[in-house]
Amino acid sequence: MKFSEMPYKRVTYEEIEIKAKELLDKINNAADVKQALDTFYEYNRFTDKISTAISLSYIKFTLNTEDEFFVSEKEYYDEVMPKIQDVDLQFRLALYNSKFKAELRKEIGDLLFLNIEINMKAFDPKIIPDMQEENRLVSDYDKLLASAQIEFDGKTLNLSQLGKYKQNTDRDVRKAAYEAEAGFYLKNSDKLDSLYDELVKIRTKMARELGYENFVELGYYRMMRNSYTKQDVQKFREYVKKYIVPIASDLKNEQKSRINVDKFMLYDDPLEFMSGNAVPKGDPEHIFAQGKKMYAELSPQTEEFMNFMLNNELFDVISRKGKVVGGYSTSLPEFKAPFVFANFNGTSGDIDVLTHEAGHAFASYLAKDFKIGDYRSPTLESCEIHSMSMEFFTWPWMQLFFEEQSDKYKYAHLSGALTFIPYGTIVDYFQHIIYEKPDLTPDERKGVWKKLQAEYMPYLNTEGMPFFEDGRYWQRQHHIYSSPFYYIDYCLAQTVALEYWAESQQDYKKAWNKYISMTSRGGKDTFKGLVSSAGLESPFEEGALKKVAMTAREWLKSFDKEKLI
């Protein structure tokens, strides 16, 4: 079914409560394991209906935050979602405590029961009012960013549309674009500070009500960390500092020389080459035609997937007034359809939509017929393996988009994959510190960011740049407000994606088959289990990051420098 034809109808909490109680009674009174299992599958079909309605309303809201109907729908689900979570946990507890649990484990698998144990640690009905308030605050942040109307280059632009100016070969234009962006954030600085302050306080309050010292432990449970701990993440940070930061610093020094600047400023960071960054050729229609060709040649599975997406209007990528910034992929389980949301801005990021976000959507498409909803998608760091690895597996087709600039794109992409990891690590480390010290003032939080930036990104200079030099850079990072601790996921996934990249340089078909095998499993295993099943090293092993860092660095060193002008 085409996206424009998908009917939307609110699924009310009252409707959910009545049906959930009926299914709860059925599973509690099941006469045998078959009856319990049938009820479980019926519950999955019911939750598909709920998830589809919520996803559809969210998509419509993000497409136009000025649409009053879907603004009200978003507000409704923000209000009732914690109560829906309570109803959901009641059913899961009944499943967990079923007298047929041993037989159900054999049929359903152990992972679902492990995840239920984590669900129990992450929720209690007494925190529902606080969860509702948290949702409201995040929506306020979304609407604030979507409201940006910035006068620049004789146009009225949103934050996404400023992106191409930040990559301009004229240094004055780049600087002006950053200043224009900073102007918006500074104008709203008090609101940004107060929103985050309230979010930290409400999340800390929830954690303490559940018996935790601070939000970090609760945050890990909410992220369904079922195979690693904060100590593992701490080890990973140490590996980043040891193996990636020195390479990133070298790469940025080379970039500084390449673009011929005396002092490498933040507004120089996006420009990779003196002649300009690789940019895709053609309009969005042309880009999607090339994307269709790429996926048709990559594999039968990707060809089928891309045809399905295009035939059913499952991409929305044109930036416009009122549209939320950024990009995402989500799913509509009742229609067995993924959906990709993005904001094209004329940069290589437009092609990333066809690789990264489409990588998420492809994984969703492969798992669309799984009967158990929980197993259609793994935890988020594993989801990011799907997307980040697809970016590398599509390298052989980059000439379709960049033509003579495809080599420049590949160099910048691989270099950027390495230099991203320190930034992503800062985003995560910052949140650990903030939630361990929730009483820090807004100015003290900015001081934390400045210290971490100097430690992990020593090459980046923000001197004389209002907003950025004040340690406010993190306020641009949506995840810090909306999805606490969802950022180290990108760094862990990037490490695994680089493992796939390294193997694809030696044996592309073997690497691709490993990727398909892992991705086809959906969420039937933990992050560590999925990585191991693909014959790859865990990012928590020191050798993994060390090896990919060295391999990628050698590839970049051997690159024909005449192509990097």
N, C-alpha and C positions, 0 to 999 in steps of 0.2 A: 504493500500500500504506500502511495506517495505521502510524504510528510504533510503536504497541504490538505490531504484528505483524512488524516488521522483525527478521529473525533475526540474532543476533550470533554470529560465530565468529572466534576469534583467527586472524589471518594470521601465521604464525610467520616469523621471520627465515630459518630454514632453507628453508622453502617459497619465500620470496621469492628467496633466493640461487640456488636451483636453476632457477626459471623465468627469472630475469633472465639467468643464464648461457646458457640455451638461446636467448633472444632476442638476446643479445649476439653469439653465434656466428652466428645467422641474418643479422643486419645486417652483420656483418663479411664474411660470405661471400656476400652478395647478388649474384646474377648480373646484375641490371639494376635500374633505378630503381624499377620497379613492385614488385619483391620487397623492396627496401629500404623503400619507402613502406608496403607491407602490414605489414611487421614493425614499423614505427613505430606504426601504428594498433593493432596487436595489443598492443604495449607500453602504449599509452594505456589500452586496456581493462583490462589487468592492473593498472596503477597506480590505476585507478578502484576496483578491488576492494580494494586496500590502503588507499586514502584513506577509503573507506566504513567499513571495519572500525575504523580509527583514530578517525574522527569519531564513530562510534556509541559506541565505548567512552568517548571523552572526554565526550560528552553525558551518558551514564549516570553517569559519575564526578561531573560538576558538578551533576547533579540530586540526588545524595546522596553526599557525601564520606565517609559512614559505611558505605557498602556495600562490604564487604571484597573482594568479587569484582572490582568495577570499580576499586577502589583498586589492586588487584594488577595489573589490566590496564593501568591508567595507568602504573604503575611499570615494567611490561614494555616498553611502547612508549617511555617515557622512555629506557630502557636501549638499545633496539635502533634507535631513530630515526636516530641518527648513522650507524650501519652501513647502514641502508636508504638514507640520503643518499649514502653512498659508492657503493653499488650503482647508484643512480640516475644519479650523475655518470658512472660508467663507460659506461652506455648512451648518455648524452648526448654524451660525448666521441666515441664510435664514430659517432654520427650526424654530429657536427661535422666529423669527419675522413674521412667517407665519400668514396669516389672519385666518388660521384654528387652531391656537395654542391651543385654549381651547379644541377642539375635539382631537387634537393630544396628549395633556397631558393625556386625559382619556385613550387613546389607548396605549401610550408609557410609561406613568408614569411620575411623577414629578421629579424624581431623575436625569434623563437625562438633563432636563432643568436647574436644579441647577448646574450640572457639567459644562454645557455650560457657565453659568455665571462665573464659576471659570476659565474655558478655556480663556475667554475674559480678565481676570485679569492677566493671566500668559503669554500672547503673544501679540506681535505687529510686523508687518513686518519689522520695523526699526531695530529690534535686530537680524535679520536673520544672518548677517555676524558674530556677536558675538557668536551666537549659533553654527555656523559652526566651529569657532575657538575652542569653548569649546569641541565639539566632537573630534576634532583633538587631543587636549591635553589628553583627556581620552584614546583615542586609543594609544597614545604614552606611557601612563602609563601601559596599558595592555601589550603592546609589550615588555616594559622594564622588567616586572615581568616574562613574558613567556620566556625571553631570559636567565634566570638564569641557569647556568650550574655549579654546585657546586661539587668539588671533596671531597668525604667523604666515608670512609669505603671501599676504593679501587674502588669506583664507581663514575660515573658522574650522579648527581641527580638534579632534579628541586626542587622548594620550597615545593611542595606537598609531594614529596618522602622523605623529611627530617622528616616528621611528626612522623613516627614510632620510630625514634631514640630519639626524645624528650621524649618518654615515656619509654625509656629503664630503667631497674632496676639498672643499673650501673650509678651512679651519674656523673662520669667523661664523659661517653658517652653523657648523656643528656646535660651537660655543653658544650661539644665540638660541639654538633649539633646546639645549640643556637649561639655559636661563629661563626660557619660556615655560618649560616643564616645572622648573623649580618655583617659578612665580605662582603656578596653580597650587602646588603643595604648601608653599609658605602662606598663601592667602588662607589656606584651610589648616594651618599648623595646629592651632588650638584644638580644633575638632579631631584631628588625627591623634593628637596626644591624649585627649580625653577618651576617645573611643578605645584606644589600646589599654589605657589605664583601667577602664571599666571592665574590659575583657580579662585582663590579668586578675583583677580582683574577683570577678564572678567565677572564673575557672579555679582559682585558689580556694574560694569558699566551697565549691562543689567537692574538691579533692579532700578538704579537711572534714567535710560532713561525711564522707565515705571512709574516713579513718586514715587518710594518707598525710604524710608530712607536708607535701606540696603537690603541685599539679603534674610534675614530671612523671610520676608513676602512673597516675590516672591517664595522662596523655598517651603513654605507651600502650595501656590497655585499650584506649579508644582507637588507637591505630592498629589494633589487633597484632601487636608484636608477639608472634607465637613461636619464634625460633631464635631470638637473640635479645640481648639486654642493653641497658645504657652503658654497661662496662664494655661490651663489644663495640658500641659506637665510639666510645672514648678511644679504644685501640685504633679504630679506623682513622680518627682524627689525627692521631700520632703518625700513622703511615702517610697521611696526606701531607703533613708538615715535612716529613722526612724525604718523601719521594716526588711529590707533585709540586710543592711550592717552589723548590729550586728550578725545576723545569719551566714552570709557568713564568717565573721571573726572567729566565733566559729568553723565552719566547717573546715576552713583552719588550725586552731590550732590543731584540731583533726587529720587532714591529716598529719600535721607536725610530730605529735607523732607517727602516724601509720607507716610512712616511715622512722622514726628514724633519723631526721636531726636536728642539733642545731639551724640553721638559715634557715628559709624558703625562698629560693631564687626563682626567676622566673623560673629557669630551674628545680625546684622541683615541680612546680605547676601541670604539666600534669600527674605526677605519683601518682595515688590514693592509691596503695597498695604495700606493701613491696615485695610481691610475683609477682608483675606485674599487669598491668591493664587487664581487660577482653578483649580478642582479639577473633575475629571470627575464627571459624575453617573452613578449606578447602579453595579451590581456588575460583575465581569469579564464575565459572560455578556452583560449589556446592552452593555458597551463593545464587545465583539466583534461583536454584532449590528449596532451602528452602524458599525463598521469595515467590515463586509461591504457595507452599503448605500453607504458612501463609495466604496469601490473599484469597486462595480458602476456607479456614476454617473461615476466619473473617466474610465474608458476600457474598451474590451472586453478589452484585455490584462490590466489590473489586476483586472477582475472574474474572469476565468478563474484568475488567480494566487491570489486570495484564497479562492475556492471550493476550489481544490486544497489550500491550506494548512489550511483549517478541516476539510475532509472527511477529511484524513489525519492529524489530531492533531499538526500540526507547529509548534504553539506550546506552550511550558510557561512560564507567567508567574507562578504563585502562589508567594510566598515561604514558605519553611518551614525547619525545623531541618535543618542539614547541607547545605543547598544553597549553592553558591558564590555570592558577591555579584556584582552587576553584571548585564550582559546582553551577548549576542553573537548573531550569525547565522553559521551554518556550512552546509555542503552535504554531501549524501550521494549522490555521483555515480551509484552503481549503481542507486539508486532514483529518480534524476533529481529529487531533492527537496531543498529548503532546509529548515533548521530554525532556529527562533527561540527563544532562551532569555532569560528576564528575571525580574525580581522586582518585581511590582506592589507599590506602597506607598501608594496613595491620593492621589498627587500628579499633576500634569500629566505627569510622567515616564512614567506608564502609557500615555498617548496617544503619547508619543514612541516607545514600542515598536511601535505600529501605524503609525508613519510612518518613523522612522529605521531600526530593525532590519528592518522590513518592506521598506524601500527596498533594503537589502542583499539580502534574500531575493528580491525582485522581479527584481533584476538577475541573480541566480543562476538564477532560473526562466527568464528570457529566453534564457540561454546554455546551458541544460541539454542541448541536443541537439548542441552543438559537438563534433566528433570529437576535436579536440585539447584535452586537459585544460588546458594552459597558457593557452589563449586564452579559457577560460570566465570568467576573472576577471583584471582588470588589477592593477597595483600598488596598494598600499593607499590612497594618497591619492586615487586615482581611484575606488576602491570607496566611499570616504567621500563623494564627490560624489553617488553614487547615493542614499545615505541622507539626507544633509543637505539635498539639493535636494527630496527627497520630503516632508520636513517642511514646506517652503514651498508645494509644489504642492497639498498637502491643506488649505491654509488655508480655501478656500471651504466646507469641510464641518465646520469646528470647532464650529459651533453644535450639531451632533449630539451632541457630547460635553460641551460646556461651557454650552450654552444661553445664558442671558443674560450669562454671563461670557466669551463667546468673544472679545469685543473686548479684554478684559483679557489673555486668553491671547496674542493676536496681538502686543499691545504688548510683553509680557514676553518673548515668543519672539524677536522681532526685536532688542529691546534686549539680550537674553541672547546672541544670536548675535554681536553686536559685542563685548560685555564678555568673552565666552569667549576671544576671540583672544589678548589679552595673557596670560591664564593658560596657554593652550596653548603659547604662545611661551616662557614661563618653563620649562615642563616640558622642552621640547626644549633650550633654551639651557643649563639646569642639567646635562643629560646630556653636552653637549659639553664643558663645563668639567670635570665629574667624570672623564670618560674621558681628557681631555687631561692631567689631573693625578691619576692613579689612586692616588697615595700620600697624598692628603688623609685626615685622620682623620675619624671620624664627626662630631665637633664642627665641624670645618672645613667639612664638606659642608653642615651646617645653616647655617653662616654664609653660604655661597654662596647658599642658597635665600633667606635673609632679605634679602640685598642685591638679588637679582633681584626679589623681591616688592615691595620699596620702589621699585624703578625702574619696573616695569611695572604694578603695582597699588598706586599710592601712596595710594589712598583706603581701603585695607583695614587695619583696626586689630585687632591680636591681643593688645594689652596686657592682662596679667592673666589670660591664657588658657593654662594649662599645656598642654604639647605643642605647641600652635599657635604661641605666642610664642617657642618655642625653635627655630623654623626646621625643624620636623619635618613640616609639612603634606604634603610630597611623599611621605611614607611611606604615605599613603592612596591614592596613585595607582598602580594595579596595573601599568600599562604600564612604569613606571620599573624595576620588578623583572623583569617577564616579557618585555617586548618593547621593548628599547632602540631609541630614535629613532622609534618608532611613536607620535608625537603631533603633530609639526608637520604630519603628514598631515591632521589634523582642521582645522588653521588654513588650510592651502592649499585644502582642499575647501570650507571655510566661505566663503572668498572667492569661489570659483566658484559655490557655491550662492546667495550673495547676488547674483551677476550674473544667475542664473536668476530669482531673486525680483524684481529690478528690472525685468527684461524682462517677466515675467508680469504686472506691474502695468500695463503698456502693451498687451500682446497675449498673453493667457494661452495661447491655442491654439498660437501660433507658438513660444512658449517651451517648452511641453509637447512639441511635435513635435521640437524640438531635443534635448530631454532623452531622449526615446525613441530617437532616432537614435543618440545617443552611447552610451546604456546598452546598446542592442542589439548594439553592437560588442564587448561583453565586454572581453577583454584583447588585442585585435588591434592595439593601438597603445600608445605610451607615454603618460604623463600629459600631457605638453605636446602630443602629437599629438591626443589625444582632445579636449582643451580647444579646440585650434585648429579641429578638425573641426566643433565645435559653434558656431563663429563667436564664441567668447568670448576674453577677454584672459587671458593667463597671469598668475597671482599674482606672478610674478617681475618683471613689468612694473609700474613704479611707479603708472601710471595706473589699473590694475585696482583696487587696494585703495583708492586715493584716491577713485575714482568711486563705488564701492559704499558707502564710509563716508559720503560726503556725501549720497548719495541716501537711504540708510537714516536718517541723522540728520534730514534734512528731513521725511521721512515721520513720524518720531516727534514732531518739533516741531509738526507740523500736526494731531496726534491730538487728538480732543476730550477735554480734560483732565477734564471732568466724569465721564468713564467710568473715570478712574484713581483713584477714591477707595478 
